[in-house]
Amino acid sequence: MKIDFDGEQQFLYRISCTTCVARGRTPWSTHRSGGDNGFMAAMDRWTFHLVEKHPGEDAPCLAFLAEAQQRLHERREQAPG
């Protein structure tokens, strides 16, 4: 995980996978800006990546999988149409 600042000087959370690639040769990654919500969104996406692409891996964030799934469910329910 890497934390930078975006153009508006907000935190920018970057998490990359050292194994997976996306769009050709680019490493899989997630980028989310913002305060605590950005951090949680980035960690949720990383947790889902681990479960889907690296089943059986042991990572501390997987203890929060149920909460991440609940947040995703709530976001989908609030999405229009």
TANOR-V75304 format. One record per residue. N is the residue number from 1. PSI is psi in radians with two decimals (NA if undefined). Layout:
n->N psi->PSI
n->N psi->PSI
This chain:
n->1 psi->2.47
n->2 psi->2.40
n->3 psi->2.11
n->4 psi->-2.99
n->5 psi->2.45
n->6 psi->-3.03
n->7 psi->-0.40
n->8 psi->0.24
n->9 psi->0.54
n->10 psi->2.71
n->11 psi->2.49
n->12 psi->2.01
n->13 psi->2.20
n->14 psi->2.22
n->15 psi->2.25
n->16 psi->2.60
n->17 psi->2.27
n->18 psi->-0.12
n->19 psi->-0.76
n->20 psi->2.61
n->21 psi->2.69
n->22 psi->2.63
n->23 psi->1.03
n->24 psi->-1.84
n->25 psi->0.06
n->26 psi->2.29
n->27 psi->2.51
n->28 psi->2.40
n->29 psi->2.89
n->30 psi->2.46
n->31 psi->2.20
n->32 psi->2.31
n->33 psi->2.89
n->34 psi->-3.12
n->35 psi->-2.29
n->36 psi->-0.63
n->37 psi->-0.68
n->38 psi->-0.71
n->39 psi->-0.82
n->40 psi->-0.71
n->41 psi->-0.74
n->42 psi->-0.76
n->43 psi->-0.67
n->44 psi->-0.81
n->45 psi->-0.70
n->46 psi->-0.75
n->47 psi->-0.79
n->48 psi->-0.67
n->49 psi->-0.80
n->50 psi->-0.79
n->51 psi->-0.75
n->52 psi->-0.73
n->53 psi->-0.31
n->54 psi->0.98
n->55 psi->2.49
n->56 psi->-0.20
n->57 psi->2.59
n->58 psi->2.03
n->59 psi->2.45
n->60 psi->-0.60
n->61 psi->-0.34
n->62 psi->-0.28
n->63 psi->-0.35
n->64 psi->0.32
n->65 psi->-0.78
n->66 psi->-0.72
n->67 psi->-0.69
n->68 psi->-0.74
n->69 psi->-0.66
n->70 psi->-0.78
n->71 psi->-0.72
n->72 psi->-0.78
n->73 psi->-0.79
n->74 psi->-0.71
n->75 psi->-0.72
n->76 psi->-0.64
n->77 psi->-0.57
n->78 psi->-0.28
n->79 psi->2.43
n->80 psi->2.52
n->81 psi->NA
